[in-house]
Amino acid sequence: MDGTRNSNQRQTILEELRGMRSHPTACELYEVVRRRMPRISLGTVYRNLDLLARQGHIRRLAGDGAQARFDGHPDDHAHLRCVSCGCVADVARSAGDRPPALPRAPAGHLILGARVEFLGLCPLCRAELGPERVADLRRAWRA
């Protein structure tokens, strides 16, 4: 890890996060890390997630007032966020897909990158809502 002391706690947090595909919140990750390190504090998890995100080792996913979730795989990929429960899933690209070209920045601005997040329903929420409510949501999002 670049320029900062790589603590055992930070390494454990990173290992656990990279082993998950669920894009956990800090609290969800804390519960997992505590199984390996019972004395770790939630504050330590938050501080290390912040540092790892600033260093580019992980990605912080936050949107529309939703609690931040974390992705242990910072490579370029899109996400789908469930509008009902807030869970996040990776969206796979097809082999030939290329990321969209970045637009021209307004005068004086510098575009560093882009993040794509699709909004939808996870399988559990979709089943729980039922076909009629899902159809209503589809109509509402198209309006």
Protein Blocks (a to p, Z undefined) as FASTA:
>chain_A
ZZiacdfklmmmmmmmmmpcklpafklmmmmmmmmmmmbcfklmmmmmmmmmmnopaccd
deehiacdddfblbccdddddfknopacdddddfklccdddddddehiacfbdcdddddd
dfklmmmnommlmmmmmmmmmZZ
